[in-house]
């Protein structure tokens, strides 16, 4: 297998071929959704009375209705905490807005189908979303770092990905989620790491919450899982973290040779059409989630205890383990939702690495990022 990266343009040529195959498989996933995207783009944002965005805004000013923001995201403890403590209701009253939510672990498909104004998506997912659906998007806030990290069974000798034998079974969450890990494998180790091809014979997509147990049982040699899906097994020592316990977003700092706190699994992303027509609502949306991040950083132990289902904790020992984990450098929640130009410059460099690793065609336009000003 050829891994010679010194041949002029060799990495990009191989990458283009791999990307073409990858595109065909992903196209099958979204082909049935494209007509829905076109229909949804014509519909625009909804309102509490089912009218248009303009009608909703006007009626909201008269006190009869509130404009609706349709928001799709994965189940989230901070959202639950804001809802249960009245923070959300207060924000909706203050801004004369209402957020209609749809919780899904597959926000990519939900947004591609045109059901939302705002979703949470990974930085690495945006080029694929735009190229496969034709929906132009704007990333305007940050929330969660990509917290996946490689794990091994207790006592196994694998510390980094090159230690894993090529005939081993590497388990991953999904074809899009593997992108950042592929970038790291390519840039740090010169390893071709993709589902169905590349250096490893078996790169297998598995469920996030099943992978840790599969590693313990030996069905996965290693897995790119997350700590909040494996708390009890990590606490008891049945599972061990590789890479010195560093998650994907932390390993990216070795790739960029910088201290960038990025590689986001959850950016706040809107359709370009909605964002350009609703700058005030987008800014208000960030104000809400900035408050949410403040609440998280100030109340981690309470939030983990209140919503154990979000952290896969079952016992007091599990809760304490998780609280200690998120109280250190491995906390995957961003410090702030606000992105500045310097942060955006570092974050979007990943697209250059994605081209080199074969996940983007050269010449594809970088997705749009907007640095929204903090309220004065």
Secondary structure in CASP SS format (residue, H / E / C, confidence):
PFRMAT SS
TARGET T0000
AUTHOR 0000-0000-0000
METHOD secondary structure of the structure
MODEL  1
X C 1.00
X C 1.00
X C 1.00
X C 1.00
X C 1.00
X C 1.00
X C 1.00
X C 1.00
X C 1.00
X H 1.00
X H 1.00
X H 1.00
X H 1.00
X H 1.00
X H 1.00
X H 1.00
X H 1.00
X H 1.00
X H 1.00
X H 1.00
X H 1.00
X H 1.00
X H 1.00
X H 1.00
X H 1.00
X H 1.00
X H 1.00
X H 1.00
X H 1.00
X H 1.00
X H 1.00
X H 1.00
X H 1.00
X H 1.00
X H 1.00
X H 1.00
X H 1.00
X H 1.00
X H 1.00
X H 1.00
X H 1.00
X H 1.00
X H 1.00
X C 1.00
X C 1.00
X C 1.00
X E 1.00
X C 1.00
X C 1.00
X C 1.00
X C 1.00
X C 1.00
X H 1.00
X H 1.00
X H 1.00
X H 1.00
X H 1.00
X H 1.00
X H 1.00
X H 1.00
X H 1.00
X C 1.00
X C 1.00
X C 1.00
X C 1.00
X C 1.00
X E 1.00
X E 1.00
X E 1.00
X E 1.00
X E 1.00
X E 1.00
X E 1.00
X C 1.00
X C 1.00
X C 1.00
X H 1.00
X H 1.00
X H 1.00
X H 1.00
X H 1.00
X H 1.00
X H 1.00
X H 1.00
X C 1.00
X C 1.00
X H 1.00
X H 1.00
X H 1.00
X H 1.00
X H 1.00
X H 1.00
X H 1.00
X H 1.00
X H 1.00
X C 1.00
X E 1.00
X E 1.00
X E 1.00
X E 1.00
X E 1.00
X E 1.00
X E 1.00
X C 1.00
X C 1.00
X C 1.00
X H 1.00
X H 1.00
X H 1.00
X H 1.00
X H 1.00
X H 1.00
X C 1.00
X C 1.00
X C 1.00
X C 1.00
X C 1.00
X E 1.00
X E 1.00
X E 1.00
X E 1.00
X C 1.00
X H 1.00
X H 1.00
X H 1.00
X H 1.00
X H 1.00
X H 1.00
X H 1.00
X H 1.00
X H 1.00
X H 1.00
X H 1.00
X C 1.00
X C 1.00
X C 1.00
X E 1.00
X E 1.00
X E 1.00
X E 1.00
X E 1.00
X E 1.00
X E 1.00
X E 1.00
X E 1.00
X C 1.00
X C 1.00
X C 1.00
X E 1.00
X E 1.00
X E 1.00
X E 1.00
X E 1.00
X C 1.00
X C 1.00
X C 1.00
X C 1.00
X C 1.00
X C 1.00
X C 1.00
X H 1.00
X H 1.00
X H 1.00
X C 1.00
X C 1.00
X C 1.00
X C 1.00
X C 1.00
X E 1.00
X E 1.00
X E 1.00
X E 1.00
X C 1.00
X C 1.00
X C 1.00
X C 1.00
X C 1.00
X H 1.00
X H 1.00
X H 1.00
X H 1.00
X H 1.00
X H 1.00
X H 1.00
X H 1.00
X H 1.00
X H 1.00
X H 1.00
X H 1.00
X C 1.00
X C 1.00
X C 1.00
X E 1.00
X E 1.00
X C 1.00
X C 1.00
X E 1.00
X E 1.00
X C 1.00
X C 1.00
X C 1.00
X E 1.00
X E 1.00
X E 1.00
X E 1.00
X C 1.00
X C 1.00
X H 1.00
X H 1.00
X H 1.00
X H 1.00
X H 1.00
X H 1.00
X H 1.00
X H 1.00
X H 1.00
X C 1.00
X C 1.00
X C 1.00
X C 1.00
X C 1.00
X E 1.00
X E 1.00
X E 1.00
X E 1.00
X C 1.00
X H 1.00
X H 1.00
X H 1.00
X C 1.00
X H 1.00
X H 1.00
X H 1.00
X H 1.00
X H 1.00
X H 1.00
X C 1.00
X C 1.00
X E 1.00
X E 1.00
X E 1.00
X C 1.00
X H 1.00
X H 1.00
X H 1.00
X C 1.00
X C 1.00
X H 1.00
X H 1.00
X H 1.00
X H 1.00
X H 1.00
X H 1.00
X H 1.00
X H 1.00
X H 1.00
X C 1.00
X C 1.00
X C 1.00
X C 1.00
X C 1.00
X C 1.00
X C 1.00
X E 1.00
X E 1.00
X E 1.00
X E 1.00
X E 1.00
X E 1.00
X E 1.00
X E 1.00
X H 1.00
X H 1.00
X H 1.00
X H 1.00
X H 1.00
X H 1.00
X C 1.00
X H 1.00
X H 1.00
X H 1.00
X H 1.00
X H 1.00
X H 1.00
X H 1.00
X H 1.00
X H 1.00
X H 1.00
X H 1.00
X H 1.00
X H 1.00
X H 1.00
X H 1.00
X H 1.00
X H 1.00
X H 1.00
X H 1.00
X H 1.00
X C 1.00
X H 1.00
X H 1.00
X H 1.00
X H 1.00
X H 1.00
X H 1.00
X H 1.00
X C 1.00
X H 1.00
X H 1.00
X H 1.00
X C 1.00
X C 1.00
X C 1.00
X C 1.00
X C 1.00
X H 1.00
X H 1.00
X H 1.00
X H 1.00
X H 1.00
X H 1.00
X H 1.00
X H 1.00
X H 1.00
X H 1.00
X H 1.00
X C 1.00
X C 1.00
X C 1.00
X C 1.00
X C 1.00
X C 1.00
X E 1.00
X C 1.00
X C 1.00
X C 1.00
X C 1.00
X C 1.00
X C 1.00
X C 1.00
X H 1.00
X H 1.00
X H 1.00
X H 1.00
X H 1.00
X H 1.00
X H 1.00
X C 1.00
X C 1.00
X H 1.00
X H 1.00
X H 1.00
X H 1.00
X H 1.00
X H 1.00
X H 1.00
X H 1.00
X C 1.00
X C 1.00
X C 1.00
X C 1.00
X C 1.00
X C 1.00
X C 1.00
X C 1.00
X C 1.00
X C 1.00
X E 1.00
X E 1.00
X C 1.00
X C 1.00
X C 1.00
X C 1.00
X C 1.00
X C 1.00
X C 1.00
END
